[in-house]
Amino acid sequence: MSDNSPYEQHLDLNSPNRNLAPLSTSVDQKGRLVVGGCVLSNLAACYGTPLYVIDEESIRVACRTYVNALHKKYQGPSLALYASKANSSLALSRIIASEGMGVDVVSAGELLTALNAGVATEKIVLHGNNKSNAELQLAYQNDVTIVIDNRYDIEQLQGIASEVRPARLMLRFTPGIECHTHEYIKTGHLDSKFGFDPDQLESILRELIGCKWAKLTGLHAHIGSQIFELEPHQDLASVMVDALQLAREIGHPIEDLNVGGGLGIRYVSEDDPPSIDDWVALVSEAVMKACRSRNLDLPRLLCEPGRSLVAPSCVTLYTIGSRKTIPGIRTYISVDGGMSDNPRPITYQSLYTTCLADRPNSKAEEKVTIAGKHCESGDVLLKDVELPPSNSGDVLVVFSTGAYNASMSSNYNRIPRPAAVIVRDGHADLILKREQPEDLLIYDLMPERLIEVG
Ligand SMILES: *Cc1c(COP(=O)(O)O)cnc(C)c1O
């Protein structure tokens, strides 16, 4: 066993987002990779592949690090919310809520998941730039805080909420902050579909004062995702405290300042994201400093990590199938999943780290490209990676797949979605059943007349 395998190195035990592999990763005496006390190739044999394997310890450590850092660094009250769009399931919502966190949701499906997982309604926040009437009603009926994003939200809520029980609202605005991340996951720049334009902020705040059905208690902004820089978050804090001052002057009882999520993670060894502690310390200090200089009482500080909370906890297991070598050009190794279970490479050109489940420390001897099984040339999970010799039937591990994989999965090519297990202390529990090809037919209908024609 080598000491320098990236899969065993844990650079920061409190910050799973700085590690390539889940915190509980180790290699057993036979040289096989183990997560949560479970041999990965045994899990593949037992549950089939592709398989999402989630390390409970990594998730709990990430939650505790956020919650504890907020308590330590921020002198006012605080609440960390899980941005459940990263990976929404009953089991994950339950684990995260059990660590004292809330959950934010952007659809009726995510909201029902949080409610059914037993997340306290006062710790659920509904986002979205185009909420349906049914979604707003479900949120209002369950006393969930609603983040108004645009005038359409206000128009719809006027017909839903009553003066007797005003809707509890936060207001999202675009802070006008640029950060360096993929174009598709930037949200804070002015040309964004999310939130009120900063120029509209004052007039909207004044308009809402007259709405007896509304109780505006918070402000929200989110600048983007997979961010490695700390400065944009610092700038965000001062822009938000300006808005806080304005909203309070206008007469809104603003208690909550929600600074969103966005902390990046290490997908490949070259990535170097800040730690959760450093991120929380910076945001807390920036908010406190801005409040002090404007003589404002500290609001409750809310943040909404998604990726940094769950991505590092999960690995995806695949079985290697066919191989194609194009002499002088490339060797393709194909696996039994791909863009349907992990759309990030084809969507964002994202990079990942991989190894063989039973030979994580063997010497890399060939450069290969790992292709998915979908009918799309772009369905490549990893391009030009070094691997030891492998055979069909070997189990391949792809790291850091806990965020925006399962939640963005599809049935492209009518391929069933993978199962997910959560592992801890040598036990694996199934938290998501594997879809079967027959399941994909349940919404199909055959019109009578087509049967008659034959
Ligand atoms: C996506 C999103 C988050 C979470 O972002 P991460 O980069 O996954 O931490 C938080 N808040 C809002 C409003 C979001 O849309």
PDBQT file of the ligand as one rigid body, heavy atoms in Angstrom, charges set to zero:
ROOT
HETATM    1  C1  LIG A 501     -27.605  26.173  -6.359  1.00  0.00    +0.000 C 
HETATM    2  C2  LIG A 501     -27.904  27.090  -5.267  1.00  0.00    +0.000 A 
HETATM    3  C3  LIG A 501     -27.217  26.966  -4.055  1.00  0.00    +0.000 A 
HETATM    4  C4  LIG A 501     -26.139  25.955  -3.818  1.00  0.00    +0.000 C 
HETATM    5  O1  LIG A 501     -25.013  26.179  -4.587  1.00  0.00    +0.000 OA
HETATM    6  P1  LIG A 501     -23.735  25.236  -4.389  1.00  0.00    +0.000 P 
HETATM    7  O2  LIG A 501     -22.756  25.805  -5.336  1.00  0.00    +0.000 OA
HETATM    8  O3  LIG A 501     -24.136  23.857  -4.735  1.00  0.00    +0.000 OA
HETATM    9  O4  LIG A 501     -23.295  25.383  -2.973  1.00  0.00    +0.000 OA
HETATM   10  C5  LIG A 501     -27.585  27.813  -3.033  1.00  0.00    +0.000 A 
HETATM   11  N1  LIG A 501     -28.568  28.740  -3.193  1.00  0.00    +0.000 NA
HETATM   12  C6  LIG A 501     -29.235  28.877  -4.346  1.00  0.00    +0.000 A 
HETATM   13  C7  LIG A 501     -30.298  29.883  -4.451  1.00  0.00    +0.000 C 
HETATM   14  C8  LIG A 501     -28.924  28.069  -5.425  1.00  0.00    +0.000 A 
HETATM   15  O5  LIG A 501     -29.580  28.232  -6.561  1.00  0.00    +0.000 OA
ENDROOT
TORSDOF 0
